[in-house]
Amino acid sequence: MAIGVVIGTAAYALAWVVFGAVVWFLTQDKAEALLARAFKRNQRLARNAIGAVLLGIVLVVGGKTVPDLEWPRPWLLLVLQQGIGIAGLLVLLAAAQARDVWALLGLPLAGDAQPEQNAPFVVRGVLAYVRHPFSAGAILILVALVHDLRSAATAIFAIIGILVALRLQERALLRRFADYAAYQAQVPALLPWRGRAWRRAES
């Protein structure tokens, strides 16, 4: 049983690695050019759709390879996880208000909407407190959903993937925006321990 759990968890981890590698490739110039030729203005939507399908496959792999071995959770832990989950949802809501979610998804509401990759560097709302509120909210929700071995493995692998993706994204943002280095130095990545750290936030 123990060996089977180890092998299944390793297979699940490998699925996450493959998923991360493919998603990383989709953000590279060659893949962006291919998607642009194939889908025109809908390239971001196509990339997100591919990522969503691949994520679904990864979760199916987890469901087939990692057993749902539950462990007892005291009521205090349940309450704590519920609070963490609510906090995660609130952070995601604040992040959605600070960013153009439709553009991020590849669904601009207006036909002449500015492409996300050409958008100026603007800091508003929760972005004055943390640099990556979507990732912070996702991590909180992943932690809140842990209740068995499978969900724990999912949370661990997904959080590792998020942290690696943030490192790569930060490098790209530093190359793209002249002000990002100052923003990075002042504003925490995930935890708003400095309060409103970016004083030049734009409305």
C-alpha positions as CSV (number, residue, x, y, z in Angstrom):
1,M,0.0,0.0,0.0
2,A,2.7,2.5,1.0
3,I,4.7,1.8,-2.2
4,G,1.7,2.3,-4.3
5,V,1.0,5.6,-2.6
6,V,4.6,6.7,-3.2
7,I,4.5,5.7,-6.9
8,G,1.1,7.3,-7.4
9,T,2.1,10.5,-5.8
10,A,5.3,10.6,-7.9
11,A,3.3,10.1,-11.0
12,Y,1.0,13.0,-10.0
13,A,4.1,15.1,-9.3
14,L,5.4,14.3,-12.8
15,A,2.1,15.3,-14.3
16,W,2.4,18.7,-12.6
17,V,6.0,19.1,-13.9
18,V,4.8,18.3,-17.5
19,F,1.9,20.8,-17.1
20,G,4.3,23.5,-15.9
21,A,6.7,22.9,-18.7
22,V,4.0,23.1,-21.3
23,V,2.5,26.3,-19.8
24,W,6.0,27.8,-19.7
25,F,6.5,27.0,-23.3
26,L,3.2,28.6,-24.2
27,T,4.5,31.9,-22.8
28,Q,7.6,31.9,-25.0
29,D,8.0,34.0,-28.1
30,K,7.8,31.0,-30.6
31,A,4.6,29.7,-29.0
32,E,3.1,33.2,-28.8
33,A,3.8,33.7,-32.6
34,L,2.2,30.3,-33.4
35,L,-0.9,31.1,-31.4
36,A,-1.1,34.6,-32.9
37,R,-1.0,33.2,-36.4
38,A,-3.6,30.5,-35.6
39,F,-6.0,32.5,-33.4
40,K,-5.2,36.2,-34.2
41,R,-6.6,38.4,-31.4
42,N,-7.9,35.3,-29.5
43,Q,-4.4,34.0,-28.8
44,R,-4.6,34.7,-25.1
45,L,-8.0,33.0,-24.9
46,A,-6.6,30.0,-26.8
47,R,-3.5,29.8,-24.5
48,N,-5.8,29.9,-21.4
49,A,-8.1,27.3,-22.8
50,I,-5.1,25.0,-23.5
51,G,-3.9,25.5,-20.0
52,A,-7.3,24.8,-18.5
53,V,-7.6,21.5,-20.5
54,L,-4.1,20.5,-19.4
55,L,-4.9,21.3,-15.8
56,G,-8.0,19.2,-16.0
57,I,-6.0,16.3,-17.3
58,V,-3.5,16.7,-14.4
59,L,-6.3,16.6,-11.8
60,V,-7.7,13.5,-13.5
61,V,-4.3,11.9,-13.2
62,G,-4.3,12.8,-9.5
63,G,-7.7,11.3,-9.0
64,K,-6.5,8.0,-10.6
65,T,-3.1,7.8,-8.9
66,V,-3.3,9.3,-5.5
67,P,-5.7,7.8,-3.0
68,D,-8.1,10.0,-1.1
69,L,-6.8,9.0,2.4
70,E,-8.6,11.3,4.8
71,W,-7.4,12.2,8.3
72,P,-9.3,13.4,11.3
73,R,-9.6,17.2,11.5
74,P,-10.5,18.9,14.8
75,W,-13.2,21.5,14.6
76,L,-10.7,24.3,15.3
77,L,-8.8,23.3,12.1
78,L,-12.0,23.2,10.1
79,V,-13.0,26.7,11.3
80,L,-9.4,27.9,10.5
81,Q,-9.6,26.4,7.0
82,Q,-13.0,28.0,6.4
83,G,-11.6,31.3,7.4
84,I,-8.6,30.9,5.1
85,G,-10.9,30.0,2.3
86,I,-13.1,33.1,2.8
87,A,-9.9,35.2,3.0
88,G,-8.8,33.7,-0.3
89,L,-12.0,34.5,-2.0
90,L,-11.9,38.1,-0.8
91,V,-8.3,38.4,-2.1
92,L,-9.4,37.1,-5.5
93,L,-12.3,39.6,-5.5
94,A,-9.9,42.4,-4.7
95,A,-7.5,41.2,-7.4
96,A,-10.3,41.1,-9.9
97,Q,-11.2,44.7,-9.1
98,A,-7.6,45.8,-9.6
99,R,-6.9,44.1,-12.9
100,D,-8.8,43.8,-16.2
101,V,-9.9,40.2,-15.7
102,W,-11.6,40.0,-19.1
103,A,-8.3,41.0,-20.8
104,L,-6.4,38.5,-18.7
105,L,-8.8,35.7,-19.8
106,G,-8.5,36.9,-23.4
107,L,-12.1,38.2,-23.5
108,P,-11.9,42.0,-23.9
109,L,-15.4,43.5,-23.7
110,A,-14.7,46.2,-26.3
111,G,-13.5,45.4,-29.8
112,D,-10.7,48.0,-29.6
113,A,-9.7,47.0,-26.0
114,Q,-6.0,47.4,-25.4
115,P,-4.2,44.0,-25.4
116,E,-2.9,43.0,-22.0
117,Q,0.7,42.7,-23.3
118,N,0.6,46.3,-24.4
119,A,-1.0,47.7,-21.3
120,P,0.9,50.4,-19.3
121,F,2.3,49.8,-15.8
122,V,-0.5,50.8,-13.5
123,V,-0.8,50.1,-9.7
124,R,-4.2,50.3,-8.1
125,G,-6.3,48.7,-5.4
126,V,-4.9,45.7,-3.8
127,L,-1.8,45.9,-6.1
128,A,-0.5,48.6,-3.8
129,Y,-0.3,46.0,-1.0
130,V,0.9,42.8,-2.8
131,R,2.3,42.3,-6.2
132,H,0.5,39.0,-6.9
133,P,-2.9,39.0,-5.4
134,F,-4.4,36.3,-7.7
135,S,-1.6,33.9,-6.6
136,A,-2.0,34.8,-3.0
137,G,-5.8,34.1,-3.2
138,A,-5.2,30.9,-5.0
139,I,-2.7,29.7,-2.4
140,L,-5.1,30.5,0.4
141,I,-7.9,28.5,-1.3
142,L,-5.6,25.6,-2.0
143,V,-4.7,25.4,1.7
144,A,-8.4,25.7,2.7
145,L,-9.3,22.7,0.6
146,V,-6.8,20.3,2.0
147,H,-8.7,17.4,3.7
148,D,-7.0,14.2,2.5
149,L,-3.8,13.0,0.9
150,R,-4.9,13.8,-2.7
151,S,-5.9,17.4,-1.9
152,A,-2.7,17.8,0.2
153,A,-0.6,16.7,-2.8
154,T,-2.6,18.9,-5.1
155,A,-2.0,21.9,-2.8
156,I,1.8,21.2,-2.5
157,F,2.4,20.7,-6.2
158,A,0.2,23.6,-7.2
159,I,1.8,26.0,-4.7
160,I,5.3,25.0,-5.9
161,G,4.2,25.6,-9.5
162,I,2.8,29.0,-8.5
163,L,6.0,30.1,-6.8
164,V,8.1,29.0,-9.8
165,A,5.8,30.8,-12.2
166,L,6.0,34.0,-10.1
167,R,9.8,33.9,-10.4
168,L,9.7,33.7,-14.1
169,Q,6.9,36.3,-14.4
170,E,8.9,38.7,-12.2
171,R,11.9,38.5,-14.6
172,A,9.6,39.2,-17.6
173,L,8.0,42.2,-15.8
174,L,11.4,43.6,-14.9
175,R,12.4,43.6,-18.6
176,R,9.0,45.0,-19.7
177,F,8.5,47.9,-17.2
178,A,11.1,50.4,-16.1
179,D,9.2,51.1,-12.9
180,Y,8.8,47.5,-11.9
181,A,12.2,47.3,-10.0
182,A,11.0,50.0,-7.6
183,Y,7.6,48.4,-7.3
184,Q,9.2,45.1,-6.5
185,A,11.5,46.6,-3.9
186,Q,8.6,48.3,-2.1
187,V,5.6,45.9,-2.4
188,P,5.7,42.4,-1.0
189,A,4.9,39.5,-3.3
190,L,2.2,37.7,-1.5
191,L,1.8,38.9,2.1
192,P,0.8,42.5,2.7
193,W,3.0,42.9,5.8
194,R,4.0,46.4,4.8
195,G,0.4,47.7,4.5
196,R,-0.1,50.1,1.6
197,A,3.5,50.0,0.4
198,W,3.2,51.6,-3.1
199,R,2.5,55.3,-2.5
200,R,2.4,56.2,-6.1
201,A,-0.5,54.0,-6.9
202,E,-2.7,55.2,-9.7
203,S,-6.5,55.3,-9.4
